[in-house]
Amino acid sequence: MPPTPPSRRDVLEGVAAASLLAGCNVSVSVQGDTDSDARTDTGAPVDTADTAVAGPPEITFDPSTLAVDEVAFPWSVQAGAMEPYAATLVTKVKPQATVLLRVWRETAVFGTVLLHHEELVTATPAGFLRVRVAALEPGAWHHYGYFRVDTSGAPEARSILGRFRTPPLEGTKEPLTISAHACNGPGTGFDDAMGRLAEHEDVDLLIHLGDMAYCDGARSLEEYRRKWQDWMASDGYKRGLAAAGLYACWDDHEVDNNWDPETISQAQREAALLAFVEHVAVEPGDDGRLWRSYRWGDTAEIFVLDCRGERRPSTSGGNAADDVYLSRAQLDWLKEGLQRSPCHFKLVMSSVPITIMPFFGVAKDDRWEGYPGQRSELVGHIRDLDLRNVWFLGGDFHINFVGTINKGGQGRLADTWEIAVTSGNINPAALLLQPPQFRYATAEPRLSKITFDPSADKVTIRFYDPADGALDRELELSQP
């Protein structure tokens, strides 16, 4: 049996314990709470109890007048796990440094902003800052940054600035544009595609499908942290992660190449998971699970899967009725979620593609194809219930492709599509992906931009060359 996943308490213990022992302020203000440490740019306290009723206060603030301090703020900034009223913000600074975090929305008056959140936060002994910010505006763009303050509490220098959009409320149907990434390996410019994201201001959301950092060979927590640092301190990651909020899942290289949950030591698994949570703005469930869903109004429900941590490789190639790619709990949750979702599009973040590939069975036990029992159960559920607009997003293969998940599929499976991406590493096996099953395939890294339009009932997919930013291919798809 695979090791029992650590609880959310275990996962976050390393992030929070040192901060609590140090007595630092890591509070997150929510509607109706009073944060006595919150301050305006003049150093005056903010009455968050009053502003929760009246709305965020309007203050004079122009962060562009402050210099970027790359010594105090050497890392990327990141927002993730967005819900209509909340988001998680993550960065890294000097160990136990205290800085000011601000989250605001711009107004029509230059130099004036709506201040949603302000808090003095102290990093852990390892330098991590992680804050769940609440009382945000649904469906709106928010900006955020970290600031070094002077003796009066006023900002005097800053980090790079980030932005994210919160999901709109239920009942809202509007186009959603995402950029999907995976496999940011060192095969080519590993951060080029991520950096190009900053040039596309119409992207609402960054989706990362795993292999965000290549941690192969790491065993201890400190080794994992050193591996992650190369990615998070890179120029491309700094630009891309600041450009949009993030939903992310892990794949194998966040732990080790093709790691086996049945044989990995509990200590290594916990170190890898803690490092993942320290570096990526995800919110594990109370039982430590990494799978959950997010709704973007009535446009899309996004299902974030864990296709690595619960599989049992020993069941691959045996009795299909007994294979385990996802835990029974995760598979049942996904099937029920797809069936009950009121959203026009259902997006399934599967770190490893579900498409049947013309690879002659090579390494099929590393993907859905090697677990035919559970794969048939899921795709049969889509077919039998005639579930429209289920779109799979995949990574891992170092190939960009757009194709149907079953060659010659019948019924709904004839037009159930998968969009797979690679942002860094390459795989010449893309040459095997030919029409009519595959509408597009390339081994070269690409920046993807995908628009889901519920009113037009169509999906527009664009792939850009990260070397020069040029559009490589555009496709428009829909389901009957």
Secondary structure, 3 states (H helix, E strand, C coil): CCCCCCCHHHHHHHHHHHHHHCCCCCCCCCCCCCCCCCECCCCCECCHHHHHHHCCCEEECCHHHCCECCCCCCCCCEEEEEECCEEEEEEECCCCCEEEEEEEEECCCCCEEEEEEEEEEECCCCCEEEEEECCCCCCCEEEEEEEEECCCCCEEEECCCEEEECCCCCCCCCCEEEEEECCCCCCCCCCHHHHHHHHCCCCCEEEECCCCCCCCCCCCHHHHHHHHHHHHCCHHHHHHHHHCEEEECCCCCCCCCCCCCCCCCHHHHHHHHHHHHHHCCCCCCCCCCCCEEEEECCCEEEEECCCCCCCCHHHCCCCHHHCCCCCHHHHHHHHHHHHHCCCCEEEEEECCCCCCCCCCCCCHHHCHHHCHHHHHHHHHHHHHCCCCCEEEEECCCCCEEEEECCCCCCHHHHHCEEEECCCCCCCHHHHHCCCCCEEEEECCCCEEEEEEECCCCEEEEEEECCCCCCEEEEEEECCC
